[in-house]
Amino acid sequence: MWLPTPVYDRVPQFWLLLGLLFMSSGTYLGFDYSLSFWYFGVGFICCIWSLWIFSMRLSARKAPDQAQQTTEASQDVDAGTEPVA
């Protein structure tokens, strides 16, 4: 499934906001309420999921840059070893 770019870029922020809302709901309900621990747990998982998505996207965006730099470096070495005509 393809998402529009603005939506795709905001997905980690959505998960973080959802996690914070769950955690704040658990705090609002108080710890006397039996489901507040579940609210906290789901909120924590959503926040961790958000950070994981963000870190994966960050590493995927850096990977092509590193590959391009190594390719350019190898081309520089190859250019230096070629005989001049």
C-alpha positions as CSV (number, residue, x, y, z in Angstrom):
1,M,0.0,0.0,0.0
2,W,1.4,3.3,-1.0
3,L,0.9,6.4,1.2
4,P,1.2,10.0,0.1
5,T,4.5,11.5,1.2
6,P,3.0,13.9,3.8
7,V,1.2,11.0,5.5
8,Y,4.3,8.7,5.3
9,D,6.5,11.3,6.9
10,R,4.1,11.9,9.8
11,V,3.6,8.2,10.7
12,P,6.2,8.2,13.5
13,Q,4.7,11.4,15.0
14,F,1.3,9.8,14.9
15,W,2.5,6.7,16.8
16,L,4.2,9.0,19.4
17,L,1.1,11.1,19.8
18,L,-1.0,8.0,20.2
19,G,1.3,6.6,22.8
20,L,1.4,9.8,24.8
21,L,-2.4,9.9,24.7
22,F,-2.7,6.4,26.0
23,M,-0.2,7.2,28.8
24,S,-2.0,10.4,29.7
25,S,-5.3,8.6,29.7
26,G,-3.9,6.0,32.1
27,T,-2.7,8.8,34.3
28,Y,-6.1,10.5,34.2
29,L,-8.0,7.4,35.1
30,G,-5.7,6.8,38.0
31,F,-4.0,3.6,39.1
32,D,-7.1,2.5,41.1
33,Y,-8.8,1.7,37.7
34,S,-7.8,-1.8,36.6
35,L,-7.2,-1.0,32.9
36,S,-4.9,2.0,33.6
37,F,-1.9,-0.3,33.6
38,W,-3.0,-1.6,30.1
39,Y,-3.3,2.0,28.9
40,F,0.3,2.7,30.1
41,G,1.6,-0.5,28.5
42,V,0.0,0.2,25.2
43,G,1.2,3.8,25.3
44,F,4.7,2.7,26.0
45,I,4.7,0.2,23.2
46,C,3.4,2.9,20.8
47,C,6.2,5.3,21.8
48,I,8.8,2.6,21.3
49,W,7.3,1.7,17.9
50,S,7.5,5.3,16.9
51,L,11.2,5.5,17.8
52,W,11.9,2.2,16.0
53,I,10.2,3.5,12.8
54,F,12.1,6.8,13.0
55,S,15.4,5.1,13.5
56,M,14.9,2.6,10.7
57,R,14.0,5.4,8.3
58,L,17.0,7.4,9.4
59,S,19.3,4.5,8.8
60,A,17.7,3.8,5.4
61,R,18.2,7.4,4.3
62,K,21.9,7.3,5.3
63,A,22.6,4.0,3.6
64,P,22.4,5.3,0.0
65,D,24.6,8.3,0.9
66,Q,27.3,6.0,2.3
67,A,27.1,3.7,-0.7
68,Q,27.5,6.7,-3.0
69,Q,30.5,8.0,-1.0
70,T,32.3,4.6,-1.2
71,T,31.5,4.4,-5.0
72,E,33.0,7.9,-5.5
73,A,36.1,7.0,-3.4
74,S,36.7,3.8,-5.5
75,Q,36.3,5.8,-8.7
76,D,38.9,8.3,-7.5
77,V,41.3,5.4,-6.8
78,D,40.6,3.9,-10.2
79,A,41.1,7.2,-12.0
80,G,44.5,7.6,-10.3
81,T,45.8,4.2,-11.6
82,E,44.8,4.7,-15.2
83,P,47.6,5.6,-17.6
84,V,47.5,9.1,-19.0
85,A,47.3,9.0,-22.8
